[in-house]
Amino acid sequence: MDRIIRCECGFIARGDTDEAVIEEIREHMRDDHPALLEQVDTEDLRSWIEVE
Ligand SMILES: [Zn+2]
């Protein structure tokens, strides 16, 4: 099963593990939402994970 995090812009990060999908969404936010990235910590990102 994949872990996914849905970004508010419609981007969907996917990974095999929590750590992989968190890293994926961080890279996306670094490029597209740098201000938002500064406001969220790992626990916030973890709470956004859905299992598909
Ligand atoms: Zn986004």
N, CA, C, O and the ligand as a Tripos MOL2 file, in Angstrom:
@<TRIPOS>MOLECULE
protein
  209   207    53     0     0
PROTEIN
NO_CHARGES

@<TRIPOS>ATOM
      1 N           0.8430   -1.2010    0.0000 N.3       1 MET1
      2 CA          0.0000    0.0000    0.0000 C.3       1 MET1
      3 C           0.8730    1.2440    0.0000 C.2       1 MET1
      4 O           1.9600    1.2480    0.5770 O.2       1 MET1
      5 N           0.4000    2.2860   -0.6410 N.am      2 ASP2
      6 CA          1.1080    3.5540   -0.6740 C.3       2 ASP2
      7 C           0.6240    4.4760    0.4280 C.2       2 ASP2
      8 O          -0.5480    4.4640    0.8050 O.2       2 ASP2
      9 N           1.5310    5.2560    0.9250 N.am      3 ARG3
     10 CA          1.1470    6.4060    1.7330 C.3       3 ARG3
     11 C           1.0590    7.6020    0.7980 C.2       3 ARG3
     12 O           1.8890    7.7590   -0.0970 O.2       3 ARG3
     13 N           0.0600    8.4380    1.0060 N.am      4 ILE4
     14 CA         -0.0480    9.6530    0.2080 C.3       4 ILE4
     15 C          -0.2940   10.8540    1.1260 C.2       4 ILE4
     16 O          -0.8680   10.7310    2.2090 O.2       4 ILE4
     17 N           0.1590   12.0130    0.6540 N.am      5 ILE5
     18 CA         -0.2040   13.2870    1.2850 C.3       5 ILE5
     19 C          -0.7180   14.1870    0.1720 C.2       5 ILE5
     20 O          -0.0370   14.4190   -0.8260 O.2       5 ILE5
     21 N          -1.9370   14.6900    0.3640 N.am      6 ARG6
     22 CA         -2.5280   15.5970   -0.6170 C.3       6 ARG6
     23 C          -2.1840   17.0260   -0.2450 C.2       6 ARG6
     24 O          -2.5100   17.4980    0.8440 O.2       6 ARG6
     25 N          -1.5200   17.7050   -1.1660 N.am      7 CYS7
     26 CA         -1.2230   19.1200   -0.9500 C.3       7 CYS7
     27 C          -2.4650   19.9390   -1.2740 C.2       7 CYS7
     28 O          -3.3260   19.5120   -2.0430 O.2       7 CYS7
     29 N          -2.5430   21.1280   -0.6710 N.am      8 GLU8
     30 CA         -3.6830   22.0100   -0.9120 C.3       8 GLU8
     31 C          -3.7750   22.4430   -2.3770 C.2       8 GLU8
     32 O          -4.8490   22.8370   -2.8290 O.2       8 GLU8
     33 N          -2.6760   22.3770   -3.1230 N.am      9 CYS9
     34 CA         -2.6770   22.8060   -4.5230 C.3       9 CYS9
     35 C          -3.1080   21.6900   -5.4690 C.2       9 CYS9
     36 O          -3.2730   21.9180   -6.6670 O.2       9 CYS9
     37 N          -3.2920   20.4720   -4.9280 N.am     10 GLY10
     38 CA         -3.6900   19.3650   -5.7840 C.3      10 GLY10
     39 C          -2.5810   18.3540   -6.0170 C.2      10 GLY10
     40 O          -2.8340   17.2470   -6.4930 O.2      10 GLY10
     41 N          -1.3580   18.7290   -5.6840 N.am     11 PHE11
     42 CA         -0.2350   17.7940   -5.7930 C.3      11 PHE11
     43 C          -0.4320   16.6360   -4.8150 C.2      11 PHE11
     44 O          -0.8860   16.8420   -3.6890 O.2      11 PHE11
     45 N          -0.0940   15.4330   -5.2410 N.am     12 ILE12
     46 CA         -0.1750   14.2770   -4.3500 C.3      12 ILE12
     47 C           1.2090   13.6420   -4.2530 C.2      12 ILE12
     48 O           1.7680   13.1840   -5.2490 O.2      12 ILE12
     49 N           1.7530   13.6230   -3.0340 N.am     13 ALA13
     50 CA          3.0270   12.9470   -2.7790 C.3      13 ALA13
     51 C           2.7310   11.4940   -2.4320 C.2      13 ALA13
     52 O           1.7600   11.1940   -1.7370 O.2      13 ALA13
     53 N           3.5870   10.5900   -2.9280 N.am     14 ARG14
     54 CA          3.4160    9.1620   -2.6540 C.3      14 ARG14
     55 C           4.7140    8.5520   -2.1640 C.2      14 ARG14
     56 O           5.8010    8.9610   -2.5710 O.2      14 ARG14
     57 N           4.5900    7.5730   -1.2900 N.am     15 GLY15
     58 CA          5.7750    6.8540   -0.8480 C.3      15 GLY15
     59 C           5.3980    5.5290   -0.2130 C.2      15 GLY15
     60 O           4.2440    5.2940    0.1450 O.2      15 GLY15
     61 N           6.4010    4.6660   -0.0830 N.am     16 ASP16
     62 CA          6.1750    3.3470    0.5210 C.3      16 ASP16
     63 C           6.1100    3.4140    2.0430 C.2      16 ASP16
     64 O           5.5000    2.5640    2.6910 O.2      16 ASP16
     65 N           6.7550    4.4450    2.6030 N.am     17 THR17
     66 CA          6.8220    4.5750    4.0600 C.3      17 THR17
     67 C           6.4450    5.9990    4.4510 C.2      17 THR17
     68 O           6.4160    6.9010    3.6130 O.2      17 THR17
     69 N           6.1560    6.1850    5.7350 N.am     18 ASP18
     70 CA          5.8650    7.5310    6.2340 C.3      18 ASP18
     71 C           7.0110    8.4860    5.9000 C.2      18 ASP18
     72 O           6.7940    9.6080    5.4420 O.2      18 ASP18
     73 N           8.2450    8.0100    6.1430 N.am     19 GLU19
     74 CA          9.4030    8.8630    5.9260 C.3      19 GLU19
     75 C           9.5400    9.2530    4.4520 C.2      19 GLU19
     76 O           9.8860   10.3910    4.1340 O.2      19 GLU19
     77 N           9.2690    8.3070    3.5620 N.am     20 ALA20
     78 CA          9.4090    8.5760    2.1320 C.3      20 ALA20
     79 C           8.3850    9.6030    1.6590 C.2      20 ALA20
     80 O           8.7160   10.4980    0.8820 O.2      20 ALA20
     81 N           7.1430    9.4780    2.1260 N.am     21 VAL21
     82 CA          6.1200   10.4160    1.6540 C.3      21 VAL21
     83 C           6.3210   11.7910    2.2910 C.2      21 VAL21
     84 O           6.0200   12.8080    1.6660 O.2      21 VAL21
     85 N           6.8210   11.8320    3.5130 N.am     22 ILE22
     86 CA          7.1250   13.1210    4.1440 C.3      22 ILE22
     87 C           8.2540   13.8140    3.3920 C.2      22 ILE22
     88 O           8.2080   15.0240    3.1720 O.2      22 ILE22
     89 N           9.2610   13.0500    3.0000 N.am     23 GLU23
     90 CA         10.3600   13.6300    2.2340 C.3      23 GLU23
     91 C           9.8610   14.1550    0.8840 C.2      23 GLU23
     92 O          10.2930   15.2130    0.4250 O.2      23 GLU23
     93 N           8.9630   13.4200    0.2620 N.am     24 GLU24
     94 CA          8.4000   13.8170   -1.0340 C.3      24 GLU24
     95 C           7.6160   15.1260   -0.9200 C.2      24 GLU24
     96 O           7.7890   16.0270   -1.7400 O.2      24 GLU24
     97 N           6.7600   15.2300    0.0910 N.am     25 ILE25
     98 CA          5.9630   16.4590    0.2300 C.3      25 ILE25
     99 C           6.8560   17.6230    0.6300 C.2      25 ILE25
    100 O           6.5960   18.7600    0.2370 O.2      25 ILE25
    101 N           7.9080   17.3600    1.4070 N.am     26 ARG26
    102 CA          8.8480   18.4360    1.7620 C.3      26 ARG26
    103 C           9.5250   18.9990    0.5150 C.2      26 ARG26
    104 O           9.6770   20.2120    0.3750 O.2      26 ARG26
    105 N           9.9280   18.1150   -0.3820 N.am     27 GLU27
    106 CA         10.5850   18.5780   -1.6090 C.3      27 GLU27
    107 C           9.6340   19.4080   -2.4560 C.2      27 GLU27
    108 O          10.0190   20.4270   -3.0280 O.2      27 GLU27
    109 N           8.3720   18.9530   -2.5290 N.am     28 HIS28
    110 CA          7.3640   19.7040   -3.2760 C.3      28 HIS28
    111 C           7.1450   21.0790   -2.6410 C.2      28 HIS28
    112 O           7.1130   22.0890   -3.3430 O.2      28 HIS28
    113 N           6.9940   21.1170   -1.3240 N.am     29 MET29
    114 CA          6.7280   22.3860   -0.6370 C.3      29 MET29
    115 C           7.9220   23.3230   -0.7190 C.2      29 MET29
    116 O           7.7560   24.5410   -0.7840 O.2      29 MET29
    117 N           9.1370   22.7540   -0.7160 N.am     30 ARG30
    118 CA         10.3430   23.5790   -0.8450 C.3      30 ARG30
    119 C          10.3180   24.3330   -2.1730 C.2      30 ARG30
    120 O          10.7330   25.4900   -2.2480 O.2      30 ARG30
    121 N           9.8300   23.6690   -3.2140 N.am     31 ASP31
    122 CA          9.7650   24.2840   -4.5390 C.3      31 ASP31
    123 C           8.5770   25.2330   -4.6770 C.2      31 ASP31
    124 O           8.7200   26.3390   -5.1990 O.2      31 ASP31
    125 N           7.3940   24.7960   -4.2040 N.am     32 ASP32
    126 CA          6.1530   25.5180   -4.5130 C.3      32 ASP32
    127 C           5.5970   26.3360   -3.3620 C.2      32 ASP32
    128 O           4.9080   27.3300   -3.5950 O.2      32 ASP32
    129 N           5.8770   25.9450   -2.1270 N.am     33 HIS33
    130 CA          5.2680   26.6240   -0.9670 C.3      33 HIS33
    131 C           6.3010   26.8180    0.1480 C.2      33 HIS33
    132 O           6.1040   26.3240    1.2580 O.2      33 HIS33
    133 N           7.3830   27.5210   -0.1300 N.am     34 PRO34
    134 CA          8.4370   27.6410    0.8930 C.3      34 PRO34
    135 C           7.9460   28.2860    2.1860 C.2      34 PRO34
    136 O           8.4320   27.9390    3.2620 O.2      34 PRO34
    137 N           6.9890   29.2220    2.1060 N.am     35 ALA35
    138 CA          6.4810   29.8600    3.3250 C.3      35 ALA35
    139 C           5.7080   28.8530    4.1690 C.2      35 ALA35
    140 O           5.8190   28.8460    5.3950 O.2      35 ALA35
    141 N           4.9270   28.0060    3.5090 N.am     36 LEU36
    142 CA          4.1420   26.9860    4.2200 C.3      36 LEU36
    143 C           5.0670   25.9630    4.8790 C.2      36 LEU36
    144 O           4.8060   25.5030    5.9910 O.2      36 LEU36
    145 N           6.1400   25.6150    4.1880 N.am     37 LEU37
    146 CA          7.0590   24.6140    4.7260 C.3      37 LEU37
    147 C           7.6240   25.0540    6.0780 C.2      37 LEU37
    148 O           7.8680   24.2260    6.9550 O.2      37 LEU37
    149 N           7.8280   26.3580    6.2380 N.am     38 GLU38
    150 CA          8.3790   26.8590    7.5040 C.3      38 GLU38
    151 C           7.3800   26.7550    8.6490 C.2      38 GLU38
    152 O           7.7710   26.7890    9.8160 O.2      38 GLU38
    153 N           6.0970   26.6310    8.3310 N.am     39 GLN39
    154 CA          5.0620   26.6350    9.3680 C.3      39 GLN39
    155 C           4.6910   25.2420    9.8480 C.2      39 GLN39
    156 O           4.0140   25.1070   10.8670 O.2      39 GLN39
    157 N           5.1140   24.2110    9.1470 N.am     40 VAL40
    158 CA          4.7080   22.8650    9.5240 C.3      40 VAL40
    159 C           5.9180   22.0590    9.9950 C.2      40 VAL40
    160 O           7.0180   22.2070    9.4630 O.2      40 VAL40
    161 N           5.7050   21.2170   10.9850 N.am     41 ASP41
    162 CA          6.7780   20.3380   11.4240 C.3      41 ASP41
    163 C           6.4420   18.8910   11.0240 C.2      41 ASP41
    164 O           5.4070   18.6110   10.4200 O.2      41 ASP41
    165 N           7.3510   18.0000   11.3820 N.am     42 THR42
    166 CA          7.1860   16.6150   10.9430 C.3      42 THR42
    167 C           5.8780   16.0030   11.4480 C.2      42 THR42
    168 O           5.2420   15.2200   10.7430 O.2      42 THR42
    169 N           5.4800   16.3640   12.6720 N.am     43 GLU43
    170 CA          4.2360   15.7970   13.2130 C.3      43 GLU43
    171 C           3.0200   16.2620   12.4290 C.2      43 GLU43
    172 O           2.0750   15.4970   12.2320 O.2      43 GLU43
    173 N           3.0370   17.5230   11.9750 N.am     44 ASP44
    174 CA          1.9430   18.0140   11.1310 C.3      44 ASP44
    175 C           1.8800   17.2050    9.8430 C.2      44 ASP44
    176 O           0.8130   16.7530    9.4280 O.2      44 ASP44
    177 N           3.0480   17.0300    9.2170 N.am     45 LEU45
    178 CA          3.0850   16.2880    7.9520 C.3      45 LEU45
    179 C           2.6120   14.8570    8.1570 C.2      45 LEU45
    180 O           1.8920   14.3040    7.3270 O.2      45 LEU45
    181 N           3.0290   14.2600    9.2820 N.am     46 ARG46
    182 CA          2.6460   12.8830    9.5600 C.3      46 ARG46
    183 C           1.1190   12.7630    9.7060 C.2      46 ARG46
    184 O           0.5290   11.7590    9.3080 O.2      46 ARG46
    185 N           0.4960   13.7870   10.2740 N.am     47 SER47
    186 CA         -0.9490   13.7510   10.4890 C.3      47 SER47
    187 C          -1.7250   13.8710    9.1830 C.2      47 SER47
    188 O          -2.9180   13.5730    9.1390 O.2      47 SER47
    189 N          -1.0550   14.3040    8.1240 N.am     48 TRP48
    190 CA         -1.7090   14.4640    6.8210 C.3      48 TRP48
    191 C          -1.6660   13.1700    6.0000 C.2      48 TRP48
    192 O          -2.3270   13.0730    4.9670 O.2      48 TRP48
    193 N          -0.9030   12.1930    6.4480 N.am     49 ILE49
    194 CA         -0.7170   10.9690    5.6510 C.3      49 ILE49
    195 C          -2.0160   10.1690    5.5720 C.2      49 ILE49
    196 O          -2.7110    9.9730    6.5680 O.2      49 ILE49
    197 N          -2.3160    9.7170    4.3650 N.am     50 GLU50
    198 CA         -3.4170    8.7890    4.1690 C.3      50 GLU50
    199 C          -2.8220    7.5130    3.5620 C.2      50 GLU50
    200 O          -1.8470    7.5710    2.8130 O.2      50 GLU50
    201 N          -3.4080    6.3820    3.8890 N.am     51 VAL51
    202 CA         -2.9460    5.1130    3.3250 C.3      51 VAL51
    203 C          -3.9310    4.7090    2.2480 C.2      51 VAL51
    204 O          -5.1420    4.6670    2.4650 O.2      51 VAL51
    205 N          -3.3760    4.4080    1.0680 N.am     52 GLU52
    206 CA         -4.2420    4.1000   -0.0760 C.3      52 GLU52
    207 C          -4.0570    2.6700   -0.4980 C.2      52 GLU52
    208 O          -4.6990    2.2180   -1.4460 O.2      52 GLU52
    209 ZN          1.3910   22.0850   -3.3440 Zn       53 ZN53
@<TRIPOS>BOND
     1     1     2 1
     2     2     3 1
     3     3     4 2
     4     3     5 am
     5     5     6 1
     6     6     7 1
     7     7     8 2
     8     7     9 am
     9     9    10 1
    10    10    11 1
    11    11    12 2
    12    11    13 am
    13    13    14 1
    14    14    15 1
    15    15    16 2
    16    15    17 am
    17    17    18 1
    18    18    19 1
    19    19    20 2
    20    19    21 am
    21    21    22 1
    22    22    23 1
    23    23    24 2
    24    23    25 am
    25    25    26 1
    26    26    27 1
    27    27    28 2
    28    27    29 am
    29    29    30 1
    30    30    31 1
    31    31    32 2
    32    31    33 am
    33    33    34 1
    34    34    35 1
    35    35    36 2
    36    35    37 am
    37    37    38 1
    38    38    39 1
    39    39    40 2
    40    39    41 am
    41    41    42 1
    42    42    43 1
    43    43    44 2
    44    43    45 am
    45    45    46 1
    46    46    47 1
    47    47    48 2
    48    47    49 am
    49    49    50 1
    50    50    51 1
    51    51    52 2
    52    51    53 am
    53    53    54 1
    54    54    55 1
    55    55    56 2
    56    55    57 am
    57    57    58 1
    58    58    59 1
    59    59    60 2
    60    59    61 am
    61    61    62 1
    62    62    63 1
    63    63    64 2
    64    63    65 am
    65    65    66 1
    66    66    67 1
    67    67    68 2
    68    67    69 am
    69    69    70 1
    70    70    71 1
    71    71    72 2
    72    71    73 am
    73    73    74 1
    74    74    75 1
    75    75    76 2
    76    75    77 am
    77    77    78 1
    78    78    79 1
    79    79    80 2
    80    79    81 am
    81    81    82 1
    82    82    83 1
    83    83    84 2
    84    83    85 am
    85    85    86 1
    86    86    87 1
    87    87    88 2
    88    87    89 am
    89    89    90 1
    90    90    91 1
    91    91    92 2
    92    91    93 am
    93    93    94 1
    94    94    95 1
    95    95    96 2
    96    95    97 am
    97    97    98 1
    98    98    99 1
    99    99   100 2
   100    99   101 am
   101   101   102 1
   102   102   103 1
   103   103   104 2
   104   103   105 am
   105   105   106 1
   106   106   107 1
   107   107   108 2
   108   107   109 am
   109   109   110 1
   110   110   111 1
   111   111   112 2
   112   111   113 am
   113   113   114 1
   114   114   115 1
   115   115   116 2
   116   115   117 am
   117   117   118 1
   118   118   119 1
   119   119   120 2
   120   119   121 am
   121   121   122 1
   122   122   123 1
   123   123   124 2
   124   123   125 am
   125   125   126 1
   126   126   127 1
   127   127   128 2
   128   127   129 am
   129   129   130 1
   130   130   131 1
   131   131   132 2
   132   131   133 am
   133   133   134 1
   134   134   135 1
   135   135   136 2
   136   135   137 am
   137   137   138 1
   138   138   139 1
   139   139   140 2
   140   139   141 am
   141   141   142 1
   142   142   143 1
   143   143   144 2
   144   143   145 am
   145   145   146 1
   146   146   147 1
   147   147   148 2
   148   147   149 am
   149   149   150 1
   150   150   151 1
   151   151   152 2
   152   151   153 am
   153   153   154 1
   154   154   155 1
   155   155   156 2
   156   155   157 am
   157   157   158 1
   158   158   159 1
   159   159   160 2
   160   159   161 am
   161   161   162 1
   162   162   163 1
   163   163   164 2
   164   163   165 am
   165   165   166 1
   166   166   167 1
   167   167   168 2
   168   167   169 am
   169   169   170 1
   170   170   171 1
   171   171   172 2
   172   171   173 am
   173   173   174 1
   174   174   175 1
   175   175   176 2
   176   175   177 am
   177   177   178 1
   178   178   179 1
   179   179   180 2
   180   179   181 am
   181   181   182 1
   182   182   183 1
   183   183   184 2
   184   183   185 am
   185   185   186 1
   186   186   187 1
   187   187   188 2
   188   187   189 am
   189   189   190 1
   190   190   191 1
   191   191   192 2
   192   191   193 am
   193   193   194 1
   194   194   195 1
   195   195   196 2
   196   195   197 am
   197   197   198 1
   198   198   199 1
   199   199   200 2
   200   199   201 am
   201   201   202 1
   202   202   203 1
   203   203   204 2
   204   203   205 am
   205   205   206 1
   206   206   207 1
   207   207   208 2
@<TRIPOS>SUBSTRUCTURE
     1 MET1         2 RESIDUE 1 A MET
     2 ASP2         6 RESIDUE 1 A ASP
     3 ARG3        10 RESIDUE 1 A ARG
     4 ILE4        14 RESIDUE 1 A ILE
     5 ILE5        18 RESIDUE 1 A ILE
     6 ARG6        22 RESIDUE 1 A ARG
     7 CYS7        26 RESIDUE 1 A CYS
     8 GLU8        30 RESIDUE 1 A GLU
     9 CYS9        34 RESIDUE 1 A CYS
    10 GLY10       38 RESIDUE 1 A GLY
    11 PHE11       42 RESIDUE 1 A PHE
    12 ILE12       46 RESIDUE 1 A ILE
    13 ALA13       50 RESIDUE 1 A ALA
    14 ARG14       54 RESIDUE 1 A ARG
    15 GLY15       58 RESIDUE 1 A GLY
    16 ASP16       62 RESIDUE 1 A ASP
    17 THR17       66 RESIDUE 1 A THR
    18 ASP18       70 RESIDUE 1 A ASP
    19 GLU19       74 RESIDUE 1 A GLU
    20 ALA20       78 RESIDUE 1 A ALA
    21 VAL21       82 RESIDUE 1 A VAL
    22 ILE22       86 RESIDUE 1 A ILE
    23 GLU23       90 RESIDUE 1 A GLU
    24 GLU24       94 RESIDUE 1 A GLU
    25 ILE25       98 RESIDUE 1 A ILE
    26 ARG26      102 RESIDUE 1 A ARG
    27 GLU27      106 RESIDUE 1 A GLU
    28 HIS28      110 RESIDUE 1 A HIS
    29 MET29      114 RESIDUE 1 A MET
    30 ARG30      118 RESIDUE 1 A ARG
    31 ASP31      122 RESIDUE 1 A ASP
    32 ASP32      126 RESIDUE 1 A ASP
    33 HIS33      130 RESIDUE 1 A HIS
    34 PRO34      134 RESIDUE 1 A PRO
    35 ALA35      138 RESIDUE 1 A ALA
    36 LEU36      142 RESIDUE 1 A LEU
    37 LEU37      146 RESIDUE 1 A LEU
    38 GLU38      150 RESIDUE 1 A GLU
    39 GLN39      154 RESIDUE 1 A GLN
    40 VAL40      158 RESIDUE 1 A VAL
    41 ASP41      162 RESIDUE 1 A ASP
    42 THR42      166 RESIDUE 1 A THR
    43 GLU43      170 RESIDUE 1 A GLU
    44 ASP44      174 RESIDUE 1 A ASP
    45 LEU45      178 RESIDUE 1 A LEU
    46 ARG46      182 RESIDUE 1 A ARG
    47 SER47      186 RESIDUE 1 A SER
    48 TRP48      190 RESIDUE 1 A TRP
    49 ILE49      194 RESIDUE 1 A ILE
    50 GLU50      198 RESIDUE 1 A GLU
    51 VAL51      202 RESIDUE 1 A VAL
    52 GLU52      206 RESIDUE 1 A GLU
    53 ZN53       209 GROUP 0 **** ****
